Amino acid sequence: MNPKLPYHNPDTSIPDWGPYLSERQWGTVREDYSGDGNAWGYFPFEHSHFRAYKWGEDGLAGISDRQQQLCFGIALWNGRDPILKERLFGLHNYEGNHGEDVKELYYYLDNMPDHGYMEFLYKYPQLEFPYEGLKSANAARGKLDPEYELLDTGIFNDDRYFDVHITYAKEGPSDIFIRIEVHNRYHRAADLTVLPTLWFSGHTIEQYAPLRPKLSRGTQGSLRALHPDLGERFLYFYGEAPAWITENSTNFGRLNGDGPNDPFCKDAFHNAIIGGTGTEDLANRVSGTKAAFVQKWRVPAGGVRTIFVRLTDTLQDVPFEPGFLAVFARQKAKADAYYKSLLPDPVSDDLRRLHRQAVAGLLWSKQFYNFDVERWLHQGDGIMPAIPQRLTGRNHDWQHLKNHDIIAMPDKWEYPWYAAWDLAFQCIALADVDPAFAKQQLLLVMREWYMKPDGQLPAYEWNFSDVNPPVHAWAAYEVYSIEQRKTGTGDIAFLKKIFQKLLINFTWWTNRKDRNGNNIFEGGFLGLDNIGVFNRSHYAGHMHLEQADGTSWMGTYALDMMDIALEIARHDPTFEDTATKFFEHFVLIAESLNEHHLWNKEDKFFYDVLSIDGSEPISLRIKSIVGLTPLFAVSTISRDTLQRLPDFLRRTTWFENYRKQNNKFWPNEERGEGEEILLSLVKRERLVFLLERMLDESEFLSPGGIRALSQDHREHPYSVTVDGNVYSITYDPGDSTSEIFGGNSNWRGPVWIPINYLIIRSLRRYGQFYGDSLLVEYPAGSGEKMTLCAVADALTERVISLFTRNEHGDRPCYGAYNEFYRRVGNEHLVLFYEYFHGDTGSGLGASHQTGWTALIAELIKDHCASKAAAPQELETMS
């Protein structure tokens, strides 16, 4: 493939410019050309300011075009740091007591689907940034200690920092006004250097040699960018500031330590500002591939300084006409009206801000992702040549995978790579604000340059062959339904298109993960890091693990495929047969889950079962979300659908009668007053048993939602002996004490938003069918009985309460750091964490996982709708 050509026709629904710049490119698999696969060691943070990247770029509060050919970001220097602040700092996986973790304070304040208005806030200390202190303190802490965070260092005491507020406002698709406001929060004046920086990415410089893209000086102190495909772009500075030009290339002298530093390379601005070398040369250089305006300030105590720049595709005689500030006000008003329409009154200001920041973070997390595995394996990077070890190493069997796309990332620092099931959850939250992009993303990972020829979907770049739960059919139907409710029209073409690819993936699952052909599925870790007593992806060949969650996920998959086929069949009867096929497949999976030994009659709970050659199967009696996943498979078929599809009705009726006449298992199917049919993996009696445990505050129910593991295991750890080895698991409400999947991974006790979302959605479906005929205690043992829809509402409130301010002005997600967020100016800032402490609700893991955690926006929308429908049932949340 010609590297100068795009891998596919770009999707025109994606804006030409957006927040597509990663927040971490170093330490990624893409940039790892080592022989041992140590990505962290091959390209550490310490190299990032002087070593060019091959596959992408990173930056601070940055943007790029949709193919990341040209990038814009800011660099800062407080007069004390040893390096320019060009990107966010964090620890790699072996430096922290709980794995990789960004150690900065930054916030996604606003964004729009067209990226016409975006706001980003970065808090920059005025004292020297404690790089080494953060490393040493975290290295000294063990697994039982909390992470040592930037706020723990005391560097923000007395408000001795700058608030750097970056706003983007588009006048046109490729005409962007940029405002950089610096607020000195300290009571004394402080020095700051700001560099609005423009550069060509390393991959476009390489691809277009010798027709090399070029940055040069334009008229009126501007910078001109010329690219063979992108054409011309101009960066204008409002006022006067020197412009420096260098190259976005590796400083080999510094990298190798055996030669002089290259005066025109990636770290030239660093050398000039901090080292005082080369300033005149940079100011006089005619052209290059990296350039910046240099603004040096003495910011007064409590004062504000502002920079305006304009990045545009047209030559401007007067780039900043009188009244140009109106573009910011105009786009801000447009954003205000848009978010107002998503949550109509009445709703509290706190919930409005929470919803808006969740969506903004989701939109900020869109990133250009570039990775051609075949080229990566067979070529070197200019530093390390191609070596034979890599041809049999990581991802060597994914050489068809050629990614060159804008993708929603879980977290652009900690997870700057797509993860298949994270993306499915993200698309549900995206569907309410940008359904076209949500649909495009779901289809994208099933295209031929993503999906393996055998039907497997890529999991994530550390191991594309890992297996995530098959949630894409569920997500596709959710996205379809959300858009249908918003617009009144369902996109049947989208359902048909994705259904074809889902058929291939479903077949891969049935062929590869059902070892004995008995509809009991394995699957490995299935996204649940550390949930088991041992790594569920790796165990001896004389044993196999029959997974309650793997089987339940496949039951859910079959039911979702049936739902999609039924919806399409309402418009195209040729899909009736396929709907029947998945209905029957679901029945067989339900039979295996319930009639096999996955249901423990003594505990009244579903468990994984370990089968060892020559031994009795071992029920792994761990009370975790593994045993709750059967709740997710629930659907209703309406009378109207049955009347429209007579062949489906005849076939399913025959199948039911046949199985019942032959004393075979039949799943939970009941006809309500409206002649609806309920299908689920869990019969009513077992549903009640599961809910009694799930809604028990001494087990799964926490103040912030459903825990991943019953806290009963705090007092009663579970152990099992296999092949003479003892494996144990205990309740960890916060950070993991296990390193099965790395120290940054934990499913042992915290609250996870996506699992709670699935539970809430399932409870609503059960509740809509059963109504008042099924009441359960909430919480268990309280004597207060509720319908399942009311329980779903109550759980929604618990999850939302993780982020909302209580009577003291504190948010549970901030835990020990609430004092900082009570300060004036910080009280409305919200972070969206990866998971939440099972006892206190404090945020843990990735601090900006506004990927699947952005589902909170969808829950807020549901909460508001529930309030509007029945305002007398629940108190209004503040």
Sequence and secondary structure as in RCSB ss.txt:
>XXXX:A:sequence
MNPKLPYHNPDTSIPDWGPYLSERQWGTVREDYSGDGNAWGYFPFEHSHFRAYKWGEDGLAGISDRQQQLCFGIA
LWNGRDPILKERLFGLHNYEGNHGEDVKELYYYLDNMPDHGYMEFLYKYPQLEFPYEGLKSANAARGKLDPEYEL
LDTGIFNDDRYFDVHITYAKEGPSDIFIRIEVHNRYHRAADLTVLPTLWFSGHTIEQYAPLRPKLSRGTQGSLRA
LHPDLGERFLYFYGEAPAWITENSTNFGRLNGDGPNDPFCKDAFHNAIIGGTGTEDLANRVSGTKAAFVQKWRVP
AGGVRTIFVRLTDTLQDVPFEPGFLAVFARQKAKADAYYKSLLPDPVSDDLRRLHRQAVAGLLWSKQFYNFDVER
WLHQGDGIMPAIPQRLTGRNHDWQHLKNHDIIAMPDKWEYPWYAAWDLAFQCIALADVDPAFAKQQLLLVMREWY
MKPDGQLPAYEWNFSDVNPPVHAWAAYEVYSIEQRKTGTGDIAFLKKIFQKLLINFTWWTNRKDRNGNNIFEGGF
LGLDNIGVFNRSHYAGHMHLEQADGTSWMGTYALDMMDIALEIARHDPTFEDTATKFFEHFVLIAESLNEHHLWN
KEDKFFYDVLSIDGSEPISLRIKSIVGLTPLFAVSTISRDTLQRLPDFLRRTTWFENYRKQNNKFWPNEERGEGE
EILLSLVKRERLVFLLERMLDESEFLSPGGIRALSQDHREHPYSVTVDGNVYSITYDPGDSTSEIFGGNSNWRGP
VWIPINYLIIRSLRRYGQFYGDSLLVEYPAGSGEKMTLCAVADALTERVISLFTRNEHGDRPCYGAYNEFYRRVG
NEHLVLFYEYFHGDTGSGLGASHQTGWTALIAELIKDHCASKAAAPQELETMS
>XXXX:A:secstr
  TTS SS   TTS SEES  BS  TTSSTT   SS  HHHHS GGGTTTS  SS  B SS EEETT SEEEEEE
EE SS SS B S  EE TTTSTTS EE  EEEEEE  TT SEEEEEEEEESS   HHHHHHHHHH  TTS    G
GGGTTTGGG EEEEEEEEEEEETTEEEEEEEEEE SSS EEEEEEEEEEE HHHHHHTTTS  EEEE GGG EEE
EETTTEEEEEEESS   EEEE SS  HHHHHSSS   SSSTTHHHHHHTS  SHHHHHH  EESEEEE EEEEE 
TT EEEEEEEEESS  SSSS TTTTHHHHHHHHHHHHHHHHHS SS  HHHHHHHHHHHHHHHHTEEEEEEEHHH
HHHS  SSS   GGGGGSTTTT TT EEEEEEE SBTTTB S  HHHHHHHHHHHHTT HHHHHHHHHHTTSTTT
S TTS     TT TTS     HHHHHHHHHHHHHHHHS   HHHHHHHHHHHHHHHHHHHHHS TTSSS    TT
TT TT SSS TT   TTEEEE HHHHHHHHHHHHHHHHHHHHHHTT GGGHHHHHHHHHHHHHHHHHHHHSTTEE
TTTTEE EEEEETTS  EEE   BGGGTGGGG EEEE HHHHHH HHHHHHHHHHHHHHHHTT    B  B TT 
 EEEESS HHHHHHHHHHHT TTTTEETTEEBSB THHHHS EEEEETTEEEEE   SSS S  TT TT   SS 
B HHHHHHHHHHHHHHHHHHGGG EEESSTTSS EEEHHHHHHHHHHHHHTTTS  TTS  GGGGGGHHHHHSTT
TTT   B SEE TTT  EES TB TTGGGHHHHHHHHHHHHHHH TTTS    
